[in-house]
């Protein structure tokens, strides 16, 4: 066995495409083939394994994987003893917050979790649901659901606990939310023993720095502009409060080059204001990573 290889779990399924994009933004050429469970990556010190998020935390806890990306929901569902190193929430598909909700039929008499005493609840997250019920001193039959959970009330179960991003599936099936059981986001996890290995710890730290840097840059752009010194105060007054611009001299002593990182959603308001204040040659540039 080569100790100089970091074994990383890449989530298969809904998180897969965005995870691949995240690695690319971080500077890694991660290639996932439809026929292989071992994605290729342009780093000989990394081995990637494609695994469903539901199983990921268990394999990390067992040391089969050194680190991985999976949802907080599946970490809690398995109860695996892993180190959570980072919340990777990002404004990309399936990398935002998802809610696990307890729901019943719209016309059902149930108003609170305590009304489900002795009832049946269908869910894919059995452990999570049982812990939620125990926290509310409720005893109910929690049954594992193999899919199509939202169609089970009221005949196959009185209630469900299911994942919901937009609520559209719940509405389509005439379901009403009783409680939010958990809000989950993608997490970067690691094996405790792997973190005690100096080489693996350093490799994980560097990888995580780049992944977090790519996420930090996801909603930001770089604005570069030429500003006459006479208008510098007026231009800087328009910039977002916490921003610290970079100012450099130009060949013309009466002008400076000003650069600033700003939220992309602010750009359409900022550019006209900056131009009106005297800035010229305004350029918007994408950012791949922000570290620090």
Backbone as CSV, one residue per row, in Angstrom:
resi,resn,N_x,N_y,N_z,CA_x,CA_y,CA_z,C_x,C_y,C_z
1,UNK,0.844,-1.208,0.000,0.000,0.000,0.000,0.869,1.243,0.000
2,UNK,0.542,2.191,-0.842,1.304,3.433,-0.937,0.736,4.454,0.036
3,UNK,1.512,4.793,1.085,1.049,5.757,2.077,1.031,7.176,1.540
4,UNK,1.662,7.384,0.401,1.710,8.724,-0.173,0.587,8.952,-1.162
5,UNK,-0.561,8.386,-0.875,-1.755,8.589,-1.697,-2.907,8.963,-0.769
6,UNK,-3.586,10.035,-1.106,-4.749,10.470,-0.351,-5.987,9.938,-1.058
7,UNK,-6.774,9.135,-0.355,-7.947,8.513,-0.958,-9.170,9.369,-0.624
8,UNK,-9.796,9.917,-1.669,-10.902,10.865,-1.503,-12.199,10.275,-2.046
9,UNK,-13.272,10.432,-1.288,-14.587,10.003,-1.736,-15.307,11.126,-2.471
10,UNK,-15.683,10.869,-3.708,-16.443,11.814,-4.526,-17.896,11.355,-4.544
11,UNK,-18.848,12.206,-4.157,-20.245,11.764,-4.050,-20.889,11.490,-5.406
12,UNK,-21.461,10.315,-5.516,-22.172,9.929,-6.735,-23.620,10.399,-6.640
13,UNK,-24.205,10.779,-7.764,-25.605,11.177,-7.753,-25.779,12.671,-7.875
14,UNK,-26.666,13.248,-7.063,-27.041,14.654,-7.226,-25.880,15.619,-6.979
15,UNK,-24.933,15.230,-6.126,-23.800,16.111,-5.826,-22.647,15.948,-6.820
16,UNK,-22.723,14.939,-7.661,-21.581,14.543,-8.487,-21.104,15.631,-9.445
17,UNK,-22.015,16.159,-10.243,-21.623,17.127,-11.275,-21.072,18.406,-10.665
18,UNK,-21.709,18.888,-9.595,-21.233,20.115,-8.967,-19.904,19.887,-8.266
19,UNK,-19.708,18.703,-7.687,-18.424,18.389,-7.049,-17.307,18.371,-8.078
20,UNK,-17.570,17.801,-9.239,-16.576,17.800,-10.305,-16.243,19.232,-10.706
21,UNK,-17.260,20.071,-10.863,-17.045,21.470,-11.217,-16.248,22.194,-10.141
22,UNK,-16.519,21.885,-8.873,-15.780,22.508,-7.767,-14.298,22.172,-7.842
23,UNK,-13.972,20.922,-8.096,-12.565,20.524,-8.205,-11.891,21.224,-9.380
24,UNK,-12.616,21.352,-10.487,-12.050,22.047,-11.651,-11.773,23.510,-11.299
25,UNK,-12.715,24.165,-10.630,-12.512,25.553,-10.210,-11.333,25.681,-9.255
26,UNK,-11.106,24.631,-8.467,-10.005,24.651,-7.509,-8.660,24.366,-8.162
27,UNK,-8.683,23.974,-9.448,-7.431,23.770,-10.171,-7.106,22.328,-10.486
28,UNK,-8.039,21.413,-10.206,-7.808,19.992,-10.475,-8.605,19.552,-11.701
29,UNK,-7.982,18.759,-12.548,-8.681,18.208,-13.709,-9.279,16.866,-13.293
30,UNK,-10.488,16.913,-12.764,-11.191,15.716,-12.302,-12.114,15.235,-13.410
31,UNK,-11.927,14.008,-13.855,-12.705,13.454,-14.961,-13.459,12.216,-14.471
32,UNK,-14.784,12.267,-14.590,-15.624,11.166,-14.130,-16.203,10.441,-15.338
33,UNK,-15.857,9.164,-15.471,-16.359,8.342,-16.567,-17.620,7.628,-16.119
34,UNK,-18.562,7.484,-17.033,-19.810,6.815,-16.706,-19.643,5.344,-16.375
35,UNK,-18.518,4.752,-16.741,-18.317,3.316,-16.544,-17.376,2.994,-15.386
36,UNK,-16.781,3.983,-14.790,-15.785,3.731,-13.757,-16.166,4.394,-12.440
37,UNK,-15.858,3.710,-11.362,-16.066,4.269,-10.026,-14.775,4.865,-9.474
38,UNK,-13.775,5.004,-10.349,-12.511,5.595,-9.941,-12.190,6.780,-10.863
39,UNK,-12.733,7.958,-10.569,-12.478,9.136,-11.415,-10.989,9.433,-11.524
40,UNK,-10.595,9.923,-12.694,-9.197,10.298,-12.918,-8.986,11.737,-12.458
41,UNK,-7.810,11.995,-11.898,-7.464,13.339,-11.448,-5.993,13.578,-11.743
42,UNK,-5.652,14.796,-12.094,-4.281,15.109,-12.507,-3.375,15.381,-11.312
43,UNK,-3.453,14.546,-10.297,-2.563,14.612,-9.143,-2.255,13.176,-8.746
44,UNK,-1.013,12.714,-8.969,-0.671,11.314,-8.684,-0.744,10.966,-7.201
45,UNK,-0.858,11.961,-6.350,-0.940,11.709,-4.907,-2.388,11.634,-4.410
46,UNK,-3.339,11.672,-5.336,-4.756,11.589,-4.975,-5.406,10.443,-5.741
47,UNK,-6.184,9.647,-5.021,-7.023,8.627,-5.653,-8.472,8.932,-5.306
48,UNK,-9.306,9.040,-6.326,-10.722,9.347,-6.125,-11.568,8.087,-6.279
49,UNK,-12.566,7.959,-5.419,-13.503,6.850,-5.495,-14.917,7.424,-5.468
50,UNK,-15.734,6.995,-6.422,-17.109,7.488,-6.544,-18.027,6.620,-5.675
51,UNK,-18.661,7.236,-4.679,-19.494,6.503,-3.728,-20.758,7.316,-3.446
52,UNK,-21.854,6.647,-3.198,-23.088,7.351,-2.869,-22.928,8.088,-1.533
53,UNK,-23.471,9.298,-1.438,-23.319,10.095,-0.211,-23.829,9.378,1.037
54,UNK,-24.852,8.533,0.878,-25.430,7.825,2.016,-24.416,6.921,2.713
55,UNK,-23.424,6.426,1.971,-22.436,5.496,2.515,-21.108,6.169,2.875
56,UNK,-20.939,7.397,2.447,-19.628,8.028,2.492,-19.034,8.123,3.895
57,UNK,-19.810,8.621,4.849,-19.273,8.850,6.193,-18.803,7.550,6.831
58,UNK,-19.503,6.457,6.569,-19.105,5.169,7.136,-17.732,4.736,6.640
59,UNK,-17.488,4.905,5.346,-16.195,4.503,4.791,-15.058,5.411,5.289
60,UNK,-15.377,6.683,5.515,-14.365,7.584,6.074,-14.071,7.195,7.515
61,UNK,-15.092,6.895,8.290,-14.900,6.501,9.687,-14.074,5.220,9.792
62,UNK,-14.264,4.309,8.837,-13.537,3.039,8.856,-12.104,3.174,8.354
63,UNK,-11.759,4.329,7.767,-10.408,4.529,7.261,-10.203,4.015,5.853
64,UNK,-11.262,3.525,5.220,-11.152,3.109,3.818,-10.912,4.338,2.950
65,UNK,-11.549,5.440,3.320,-11.308,6.733,2.681,-10.638,7.660,3.693
66,UNK,-9.726,8.476,3.212,-9.093,9.469,4.093,-9.997,10.676,4.306
67,UNK,-10.703,11.065,3.256,-11.570,12.241,3.335,-12.627,12.141,2.245
68,UNK,-13.629,13.006,2.306,-14.727,12.905,1.348,-15.620,14.125,1.459
69,UNK,-16.527,14.219,0.482,-17.591,15.220,0.515,-18.921,14.474,0.588
70,UNK,-19.720,14.842,1.562,-21.052,14.265,1.699,-21.922,15.254,2.444
71,UNK,-23.217,14.972,2.549,-24.117,15.892,3.223,-24.120,15.696,4.731
72,UNK,-24.393,16.766,5.460,-24.539,16.680,6.911,-25.619,15.660,7.269
73,UNK,-26.663,15.572,6.438,-27.743,14.633,6.723,-27.245,13.200,6.810
74,UNK,-26.371,12.802,5.892,-25.914,11.413,5.890,-24.846,11.162,6.936
75,UNK,-24.140,12.201,7.350,-23.215,12.052,8.486,-24.027,11.732,9.738
76,UNK,-25.089,12.493,9.949,-25.916,12.284,11.128,-26.710,10.994,11.035
77,UNK,-27.154,10.642,9.841,-27.935,9.424,9.681,-27.119,8.189,10.052
78,UNK,-25.870,8.136,9.619,-25.023,6.973,9.911,-24.447,7.027,11.314
79,UNK,-24.364,8.226,11.897,-23.744,8.360,13.213,-22.250,8.086,13.177
80,UNK,-21.643,8.216,12.006,-20.225,7.900,11.846,-19.343,8.905,12.580
81,UNK,-18.274,8.398,13.184,-17.335,9.235,13.924,-16.281,9.765,12.957
82,UNK,-16.539,10.923,12.384,-15.618,11.545,11.434,-15.356,12.983,11.862
83,UNK,-14.302,13.558,11.314,-13.995,14.964,11.564,-14.630,15.809,10.475
84,UNK,-15.494,16.745,10.863,-16.083,17.683,9.906,-15.153,18.883,9.797
85,UNK,-14.545,19.058,8.630,-13.542,20.109,8.455,-14.096,21.385,7.830
86,UNK,-15.168,21.287,7.062,-15.667,22.498,6.398,-17.091,22.300,5.910
87,UNK,-17.845,23.388,5.956,-19.159,23.469,5.318,-18.919,24.006,3.911
88,UNK,-19.275,23.226,2.901,-19.020,23.601,1.511,-20.251,24.187,0.814
89,UNK,-21.138,24.774,1.587,-22.322,25.395,0.989,-21.899,26.403,-0.075
90,UNK,-22.541,26.327,-1.240,-22.180,27.189,-2.362,-23.418,27.469,-3.209
91,UNK,-23.406,28.561,-3.973,-24.569,28.923,-4.797,-24.629,28.157,-6.110
92,UNK,-24.492,26.853,-6.023,-24.523,25.986,-7.197,-25.566,24.895,-6.997
93,UNK,-25.987,24.241,-8.090,-26.995,23.189,-7.967,-26.598,22.121,-6.957
94,UNK,-27.516,21.821,-6.035,-27.364,20.771,-5.028,-26.296,21.050,-3.975
95,UNK,-25.698,22.241,-4.004,-24.712,22.596,-2.979,-25.259,23.646,-2.011
96,UNK,-26.547,23.916,-2.107,-27.173,24.821,-1.167,-27.722,24.054,0.026
97,UNK,-28.600,24.693,0.761,-29.219,24.062,1.927,-30.438,23.258,1.503
98,UNK,-30.503,22.011,1.950,-31.691,21.193,1.739,-32.333,20.909,3.098
99,UNK,-33.636,20.775,3.105,-34.352,20.548,4.352,-34.948,19.135,4.374
100,UNK,-34.770,18.464,5.487,-35.497,17.239,5.745,-36.716,17.627,6.570
101,UNK,-37.895,17.357,6.039,-39.117,17.811,6.701,-40.019,16.633,7.046
102,UNK,-40.753,16.803,8.136,-41.803,15.856,8.493,-43.100,16.399,7.916
103,UNK,-43.773,15.583,7.105,-44.963,16.065,6.398,-46.094,15.062,6.487
104,UNK,-47.299,15.591,6.401,-48.525,14.776,6.436,-49.458,15.275,5.336
105,UNK,-50.509,14.547,5.081,-51.505,14.992,4.115,-52.137,16.311,4.565
106,UNK,-52.413,17.156,3.601,-52.950,18.492,3.898,-54.213,18.424,4.757
107,UNK,-55.065,17.435,4.504,-56.333,17.348,5.228,-56.282,16.407,6.431
108,UNK,-55.078,16.001,6.842,-54.955,15.092,7.982,-55.181,15.846,9.287
109,UNK,-55.516,15.148,10.379,-55.766,15.814,11.659,-54.500,16.144,12.430
110,UNK,-53.333,15.719,11.944,-52.084,15.883,12.696,-51.578,17.322,12.597
111,UNK,-51.297,17.905,13.750,-50.823,19.298,13.805,-49.409,19.410,14.365
112,UNK,-48.932,18.358,15.033,-47.640,18.413,15.712,-47.051,17.009,15.746
113,UNK,-45.747,16.928,15.931,-45.099,15.622,15.974,-45.693,14.744,17.067
114,UNK,-46.135,15.315,18.166,-46.700,14.527,19.269,-47.998,13.843,18.857
115,UNK,-48.650,14.343,17.816,-49.871,13.705,17.314,-49.570,12.394,16.593
116,UNK,-48.285,12.123,16.332,-47.904,10.914,15.598,-47.541,9.761,16.530
117,UNK,-47.822,9.904,17.803,-47.585,8.822,18.760,-48.273,7.539,18.279
118,UNK,-47.461,6.457,18.137,-47.986,5.164,17.719,-48.290,5.041,16.242
119,UNK,-48.001,6.087,15.451,-48.312,6.052,14.017,-47.117,5.523,13.210
120,UNK,-47.300,5.430,11.889,-46.248,4.977,10.989,-45.648,6.164,10.235
121,UNK,-44.325,6.172,10.153,-43.626,7.235,9.437,-42.677,6.585,8.438
122,UNK,-42.780,6.965,7.183,-41.916,6.422,6.128,-40.805,7.416,5.816
123,UNK,-39.598,6.910,5.677,-38.460,7.784,5.406,-37.252,6.980,4.938
124,UNK,-36.361,7.647,4.233,-35.077,7.045,3.886,-34.075,7.251,5.020
125,UNK,-34.348,8.239,5.872,-33.440,8.577,6.976,-34.026,8.065,8.286
126,UNK,-33.911,6.780,8.511,-34.531,6.153,9.676,-33.890,6.634,10.975
127,UNK,-32.569,6.616,11.032,-31.880,7.023,12.256,-32.159,8.469,12.617
128,UNK,-32.124,9.342,11.641,-32.385,10.760,11.874,-33.802,10.961,12.419
129,UNK,-34.745,10.252,11.821,-36.140,10.377,12.239,-36.346,9.842,13.650
130,UNK,-35.729,8.711,13.954,-35.860,8.142,15.292,-35.288,9.076,16.354
131,UNK,-34.173,9.708,16.057,-33.587,10.643,17.029,-34.488,11.870,17.207
132,UNK,-35.092,12.338,16.114,-35.998,13.485,16.205,-37.213,13.132,17.065
133,UNK,-37.769,11.950,16.866,-38.917,11.520,17.652,-38.540,11.376,19.128
134,UNK,-37.373,10.792,19.384,-36.934,10.603,20.763,-36.757,11.938,21.471
135,UNK,-36.269,12.940,20.728,-36.076,14.268,21.319,-37.402,14.904,21.717
136,UNK,-38.498,14.432,21.105,-39.823,14.974,21.417,-40.670,13.963,22.203
137,UNK,-40.003,12.908,22.731,-40.690,11.895,23.548,-41.872,11.262,22.822
138,UNK,-41.653,10.978,21.534,-42.696,10.348,20.727,-42.224,8.964,20.295
139,UNK,-43.083,7.976,20.431,-42.787,6.621,19.970,-43.663,6.317,18.761
140,UNK,-43.015,6.037,17.630,-43.748,5.740,16.397,-42.988,4.684,15.609
141,UNK,-43.663,4.022,14.697,-43.032,3.014,13.845,-42.390,3.714,12.653
142,UNK,-41.070,3.695,12.609,-40.336,4.336,11.513,-39.921,3.258,10.519
143,UNK,-40.413,3.365,9.301,-40.166,2.350,8.283,-39.301,2.925,7.167
144,UNK,-38.324,2.133,6.738,-37.454,2.577,5.644,-38.235,2.626,4.342
145,UNK,-38.071,3.725,3.604,-38.750,3.904,2.321,-37.745,3.757,1.188
146,UNK,-38.086,2.921,0.232,-37.185,2.668,-0.891,-37.375,3.673,-2.027
147,UNK,-38.208,4.649,-1.836,-38.432,5.646,-2.876,-39.894,6.034,-2.952
148,UNK,-40.158,7.105,-3.709,-41.524,7.623,-3.855,-42.165,7.826,-2.485
149,UNK,-41.372,8.329,-1.551,-41.847,8.490,-0.170,-43.051,9.412,-0.086
150,UNK,-43.067,10.436,-0.925,-44.113,11.454,-0.825,-45.504,10.936,-1.175
151,UNK,-45.596,9.765,-1.814,-46.918,9.254,-2.188,-47.493,8.307,-1.128
152,UNK,-46.781,8.055,-0.060,-47.199,7.029,0.907,-48.305,7.463,1.858
153,UNK,-48.367,8.721,2.294,-49.532,9.108,3.110,-50.777,9.214,2.223
154,UNK,-51.943,8.879,2.747,-52.187,8.427,4.125,-52.312,6.910,4.263
155,UNK,-52.205,6.145,3.142,-52.497,4.715,3.201,-51.322,3.909,3.752
156,UNK,-50.134,4.129,3.218,-48.972,3.335,3.620,-48.260,3.897,4.840
157,UNK,-48.534,5.140,5.176,-47.951,5.770,6.365,-48.751,7.015,6.685
158,UNK,-48.798,7.355,7.971,-49.508,8.577,8.355,-48.680,9.824,8.082
159,UNK,-47.357,9.657,8.084,-46.467,10.800,7.874,-45.189,10.329,7.193
160,UNK,-44.441,11.285,6.677,-43.140,10.981,6.081,-42.105,11.965,6.605
161,UNK,-40.840,11.577,6.504,-39.727,12.510,6.650,-38.931,12.395,5.361
162,UNK,-38.884,13.485,4.604,-38.281,13.440,3.277,-37.506,14.723,3.020
163,UNK,-36.601,14.646,2.069,-35.789,15.812,1.735,-36.559,16.717,0.785
164,UNK,-36.428,18.029,0.992,-37.144,18.999,0.165,-36.248,20.195,-0.103
165,UNK,-36.100,20.543,-1.366,-35.325,21.728,-1.731,-36.240,22.911,-2.020
166,UNK,-37.260,22.677,-2.827,-38.166,23.765,-3.216,-39.566,23.592,-2.644
167,UNK,-39.907,22.399,-2.212,-41.250,22.133,-1.711,-42.243,21.782,-2.803
168,UNK,-41.801,21.764,-4.054,-42.721,21.519,-5.168,-43.305,20.108,-5.129
169,UNK,-42.485,19.117,-4.761,-42.975,17.739,-4.705,-44.000,17.576,-3.587
170,UNK,-43.761,18.267,-2.469,-44.726,18.205,-1.367,-46.064,18.799,-1.797
171,UNK,-46.005,19.945,-2.448,-47.238,20.600,-2.899,-47.966,19.747,-3.933
172,UNK,-47.194,19.127,-4.836,-47.803,18.311,-5.886,-48.539,17.102,-5.312
173,UNK,-48.088,16.649,-4.150,-48.712,15.488,-3.521,-49.610,15.874,-2.355
174,UNK,-49.955,17.163,-2.293,-50.907,17.644,-1.297,-50.447,17.340,0.130
175,UNK,-49.163,17.639,0.394,-48.586,17.397,1.711,-48.335,18.704,2.439
176,UNK,-48.413,18.643,3.752,-48.221,19.801,4.613,-47.064,19.528,5.576
177,UNK,-46.167,20.495,5.734,-45.000,20.328,6.605,-45.395,20.547,8.061
178,UNK,-45.049,19.570,8.898,-45.243,19.721,10.346,-44.015,20.317,11.016
179,UNK,-42.826,19.797,10.645,-41.582,20.229,11.280,-40.441,20.150,10.275
180,UNK,-39.440,20.982,10.480,-38.161,20.822,9.793,-37.279,19.977,10.706
181,UNK,-36.924,18.796,10.257,-36.133,17.869,11.065,-34.656,18.239,11.030
182,UNK,-34.168,18.657,9.852,-32.746,19.000,9.714,-32.542,19.857,8.478
183,UNK,-31.666,20.848,8.591,-31.181,21.590,7.424,-29.766,21.113,7.145
184,UNK,-29.532,20.666,5.930,-28.265,20.021,5.587,-27.554,20.744,4.453
185,UNK,-26.221,20.764,4.528,-25.368,21.289,3.459,-24.210,20.317,3.229
186,UNK,-23.533,20.397,2.080,-22.383,19.513,1.840,-21.248,19.820,2.813
187,UNK,-20.628,18.779,3.317,-19.524,18.923,4.260,-18.285,18.172,3.758
188,UNK,-17.124,18.717,4.107,-15.862,18.023,3.834,-15.476,17.323,5.123
189,UNK,-15.360,15.993,5.071,-15.059,15.214,6.268,-13.758,14.447,6.095
190,UNK,-13.175,14.047,7.212,-11.914,13.303,7.164,-11.888,12.260,8.266
191,UNK,-11.070,11.249,8.053,-10.831,10.208,9.039,-9.897,10.746,10.123
192,UNK,-10.195,10.442,11.377,-9.397,10.974,12.486,-7.936,10.522,12.404
193,UNK,-7.706,9.255,12.075,-6.330,8.754,11.984,-5.580,9.383,10.811
194,UNK,-6.288,9.646,9.720,-5.644,10.300,8.570,-5.131,11.683,8.952
195,UNK,-5.866,12.363,9.826,-5.452,13.707,10.258,-4.254,13.660,11.196
196,UNK,-3.964,12.481,11.747,-2.782,12.338,12.602,-1.522,12.053,11.779
197,UNK,-1.709,11.715,10.515,-0.586,11.490,9.598,-0.169,12.845,9.028
198,UNK,1.063,13.251,9.291,1.527,14.581,8.894,1.381,14.859,7.414
199,UNK,1.734,13.869,6.583,1.663,14.081,5.128,0.218,14.227,4.679
200,UNK,-0.658,13.334,5.168,-2.063,13.394,4.762,-2.734,14.671,5.278
201,UNK,-2.399,15.060,6.508,-2.965,16.284,7.060,-2.602,17.486,6.192
202,UNK,-1.337,17.580,5.785,-0.894,18.700,4.948,-1.563,18.661,3.584
203,UNK,-1.722,17.450,3.028,-2.352,17.307,1.712,-3.820,17.719,1.779
204,UNK,-4.502,17.306,2.840,-5.903,17.681,3.033,-6.033,19.182,3.214
205,UNK,-5.140,19.778,4.007,-5.183,21.224,4.246,-5.055,22.002,2.944
206,UNK,-4.120,21.568,2.085,-3.908,22.278,0.816,-5.118,22.121,-0.104
207,UNK,-5.643,20.904,-0.174,-6.821,20.651,-1.008,-8.002,21.486,-0.524
208,UNK,-8.231,21.476,0.782,-9.376,22.180,1.335,-9.232,23.689,1.151
209,UNK,-8.010,24.200,1.239,-7.780,25.622,0.999,-8.230,26.020,-0.406
210,UNK,-7.924,25.181,-1.387,-8.282,25.485,-2.767,-9.785,25.329,-3.006
211,UNK,-10.390,24.308,-2.411,-11.837,24.125,-2.567,-12.600,25.295,-1.949
212,UNK,-12.208,25.692,-0.745,-12.872,26.819,-0.074,-12.608,28.121,-0.827
213,UNK,-11.408,28.239,-1.411,-11.096,29.424,-2.197,-11.967,29.537,-3.426
214,UNK,-12.259,28.391,-4.054,-13.139,28.383,-5.229,-14.564,28.765,-4.838
215,UNK,-15.022,28.300,-3.683,-16.368,28.645,-3.221,-16.450,30.120,-2.854
216,UNK,-15.400,30.634,-2.204,-15.386,32.054,-1.820,-15.476,32.963,-3.040
217,UNK,-14.935,32.493,-4.165,-14.937,33.309,-5.386,-16.212,33.153,-6.201
218,UNK,-17.076,32.236,-5.799,-18.235,31.884,-6.631,-19.165,33.049,-6.888
219,UNK,-19.293,33.949,-5.944,-20.253,35.050,-6.090,-19.560,36.397,-6.275
220,UNK,-18.261,36.390,-6.574,-17.513,37.641,-6.651,-16.806,37.793,-7.988
221,UNK,-16.564,39.030,-8.359,-15.816,39.359,-9.569,-14.801,40.441,-9.225
222,UNK,-13.891,40.653,-10.147,-12.871,41.695,-9.961,-13.160,42.848,-10.910
223,UNK,-13.263,44.037,-10.360,-13.451,45.237,-11.168,-12.141,46.011,-11.229
224,UNK,-11.725,46.321,-12.448,-10.522,47.128,-12.662,-10.921,48.381,-13.436
225,UNK,-10.331,49.523,-13.067,-10.725,50.784,-13.722,-9.612,51.810,-13.600
226,UNK,-9.634,52.768,-14.495,-8.743,53.921,-14.411,-9.510,55.091,-13.805
227,UNK,-8.868,55.751,-12.849,-9.547,56.822,-12.117,-8.645,58.062,-12.058
228,UNK,-9.158,59.223,-12.443,-8.363,60.445,-12.258,-8.215,60.722,-10.759
229,UNK,-7.031,61.157,-10.370,-6.786,61.403,-8.943,-7.798,62.382,-8.357
230,UNK,-8.249,63.313,-9.167,-9.204,64.309,-8.686,-10.550,63.667,-8.320
231,UNK,-10.827,62.484,-8.903,-12.100,61.812,-8.642,-11.950,60.609,-7.714
232,UNK,-10.750,60.388,-7.194,-10.483,59.172,-6.420,-11.366,59.069,-5.169
233,UNK,-11.514,60.167,-4.456,-12.347,60.133,-3.246,-13.801,59.830,-3.584
234,UNK,-14.302,60.403,-4.660,-15.690,60.178,-5.055,-15.907,58.720,-5.472
235,UNK,-14.918,58.144,-6.164,-15.036,56.755,-6.611,-14.965,55.797,-5.422
236,UNK,-13.998,55.990,-4.537,-13.856,55.080,-3.397,-15.051,55.173,-2.447
237,UNK,-15.705,56.296,-2.405,-16.875,56.451,-1.536,-18.037,55.577,-2.003
238,UNK,-18.041,55.203,-3.281,-19.117,54.390,-3.843,-18.902,52.906,-3.550
239,UNK,-17.648,52.526,-3.335,-17.318,51.110,-3.162,-17.951,50.545,-1.893
240,UNK,-18.278,49.230,-1.876,-18.863,48.601,-0.686,-18.009,48.844,0.555
241,UNK,-18.655,49.016,1.694,-18.001,49.451,2.936,-16.756,48.659,3.327
242,UNK,-16.792,47.294,3.350,-15.606,46.583,3.830,-14.498,46.434,2.793
243,UNK,-14.754,46.903,1.568,-13.799,46.685,0.481,-12.547,47.544,0.644
244,UNK,-11.406,46.946,0.305,-10.136,47.663,0.318,-9.546,47.583,-1.087
245,UNK,-9.638,48.662,-1.858,-9.167,48.601,-3.242,-7.644,48.608,-3.339
246,UNK,-7.167,48.036,-4.428,-5.749,48.126,-4.764,-5.570,49.295,-5.720
247,UNK,-4.660,50.209,-5.392,-4.447,51.409,-6.207,-2.999,51.429,-6.677
248,UNK,-2.809,51.580,-7.975,-1.461,51.593,-8.553,-1.317,52.783,-9.490
249,UNK,-0.080,53.262,-9.601,0.205,54.410,-10.461,0.141,54.014,-11.931
250,UNK,-0.217,54.996,-12.770,-0.209,54.822,-14.216,0.841,55.738,-14.831
251,UNK,1.062,55.554,-16.135,2.047,56.399,-16.818,1.653,57.868,-16.722
252,UNK,0.370,58.141,-16.791,-0.133,59.501,-16.622,-0.205,59.804,-15.123
253,UNK,0.568,60.769,-14.625,0.605,61.027,-13.178,-0.716,61.514,-12.600
254,UNK,-1.634,61.925,-13.454,-2.920,62.417,-12.959,-3.963,61.295,-12.816
255,UNK,-3.585,60.068,-13.185,-4.525,58.948,-13.134,-3.927,57.788,-12.324
256,UNK,-4.820,56.949,-11.766,-4.390,55.728,-11.086,-5.227,54.556,-11.583
257,UNK,-4.678,53.364,-11.404,-5.433,52.136,-11.688,-5.999,51.633,-10.376
258,UNK,-7.303,51.356,-10.332,-7.954,50.896,-9.122,-8.592,49.537,-9.387
259,UNK,-8.331,48.592,-8.494,-8.921,47.257,-8.611,-9.611,46.860,-7.318
260,UNK,-10.722,46.134,-7.438,-11.504,45.782,-6.253,-12.281,44.495,-6.499
261,UNK,-12.386,43.657,-5.471,-13.221,42.458,-5.523,-14.587,42.812,-4.937
262,UNK,-15.647,42.540,-5.698,-16.996,42.881,-5.241,-17.943,41.717,-5.528
263,UNK,-19.093,41.724,-4.863,-20.120,40.731,-5.145,-20.678,40.959,-6.548
264,UNK,-20.813,39.892,-7.289,-21.274,40.009,-8.676,-22.650,40.661,-8.767
265,UNK,-23.510,40.398,-7.785,-24.867,40.952,-7.837,-24.881,42.470,-7.683
266,UNK,-23.753,43.068,-7.202,-23.689,44.519,-7.038,-23.199,45.243,-8.290
267,UNK,-22.655,44.479,-9.240,-21.937,45.079,-10.363,-22.834,45.969,-11.222
268,UNK,-24.046,45.540,-11.502,-24.901,46.311,-12.405,-25.288,47.661,-11.802
269,UNK,-25.230,47.769,-10.471,-25.470,49.055,-9.827,-24.186,49.866,-9.742
270,UNK,-23.065,49.178,-9.465,-21.802,49.869,-9.235,-21.226,50.509,-10.495
271,UNK,-21.239,49.783,-11.609,-20.551,50.288,-12.808,-21.104,51.647,-13.262
272,UNK,-22.423,51.820,-13.386,-22.907,53.159,-13.770,-22.523,54.240,-12.758
273,UNK,-22.554,53.906,-11.462,-22.192,54.882,-10.433,-20.713,55.247,-10.508
274,UNK,-19.871,54.226,-10.734,-18.430,54.473,-10.831,-18.111,55.333,-12.054
275,UNK,-18.786,55.040,-13.152,-18.563,55.829,-14.369,-18.980,57.280,-14.153
276,UNK,-20.125,57.451,-13.517,-20.610,58.809,-13.270,-19.661,59.584,-12.348
277,UNK,-19.001,58.854,-11.447,-18.072,59.501,-10.511,-16.721,59.823,-11.142
278,UNK,-16.477,59.290,-12.370,-15.244,59.634,-13.058,-14.392,58.467,-13.493
279,UNK,-14.714,57.244,-13.084,-13.925,56.081,-13.480,-14.106,55.799,-14.972
280,UNK,-13.043,55.351,-15.608,-13.077,55.018,-17.030,-12.356,53.688,-17.259
281,UNK,-12.622,53.089,-18.406,-11.979,51.810,-18.744,-12.311,50.724,-17.738
282,UNK,-13.563,50.671,-17.317,-13.972,49.715,-16.287,-14.074,48.312,-16.898
283,UNK,-13.395,47.364,-16.275,-13.372,45.986,-16.764,-13.839,45.056,-15.649
284,UNK,-14.738,44.154,-15.992,-15.182,43.118,-15.047,-14.532,41.811,-15.413
285,UNK,-13.867,41.171,-14.431,-13.153,39.922,-14.663,-13.646,38.843,-13.701
286,UNK,-13.778,37.591,-14.188,-14.160,36.487,-13.295,-13.014,36.137,-12.357
287,UNK,-13.346,35.522,-11.219,-12.339,35.088,-10.248,-12.514,33.593,-10.025
288,UNK,-11.431,32.843,-10.075,-11.495,31.404,-9.837,-11.388,31.052,-8.359
289,UNK,-10.524,31.740,-7.642,-10.310,31.434,-6.236,-10.004,32.693,-5.446
290,UNK,-10.449,32.717,-4.175,-10.062,33.734,-3.220,-9.563,33.016,-1.986
291,UNK,-8.312,33.176,-1.654,-7.705,32.508,-0.507,-7.189,33.566,0.462
292,UNK,-7.580,33.411,1.723,-7.078,34.358,2.708,-8.207,35.057,3.434
